[in-house]
């Protein structure tokens, strides 16, 4: 039997007991950032939900362009993928700084994706008006492409600066 809880209006403190999470690279325009807070939420229509810090430059681009691509890269690409989260798209062109070749998305008008991405989900996005320290976006998939290799050596985010892949562990050092 479950006991009903009365809401006190206060939430419990954040605890990251749900890691590891598959790290993606969210591309918006010519900018990109690593993202672990994403999940598929519907097969028909095919949709993803993702959350991002309200202080992030990519949030401005998402609101402006209304599109994004959720991309997945191999474990071997982890250094530049993670490092991109320590650079601000307000100040630098990340692709140039990190030596990443971009190509135009197939169905999106403004967004470019990394040439070596193993999976790409192109999204038309809309923001969900909810309170919190993260902005929530629902993305309708307008194009998907990928390789079976996308599942072989994923970049898994363990929290803080720790990452792993299947059978291997690595710590990022900025």
Secondary structure, 3 states (H helix, E strand, C coil): CCCCCCCCCCCCCCCCCCCCEECEEEEECCEEEEECCEEEEEECCEEEEEEEECCCHHHHHHHHHCEEEEEECCHHHHHHHHHHHHCCCCCCCHHHHHCCCEEECCCCCCCEEECCCCEEEEEEEEEECCCCCEEEEEEEEEEEEECHHHHCCCCEEEECCEEEECCEEEECCC
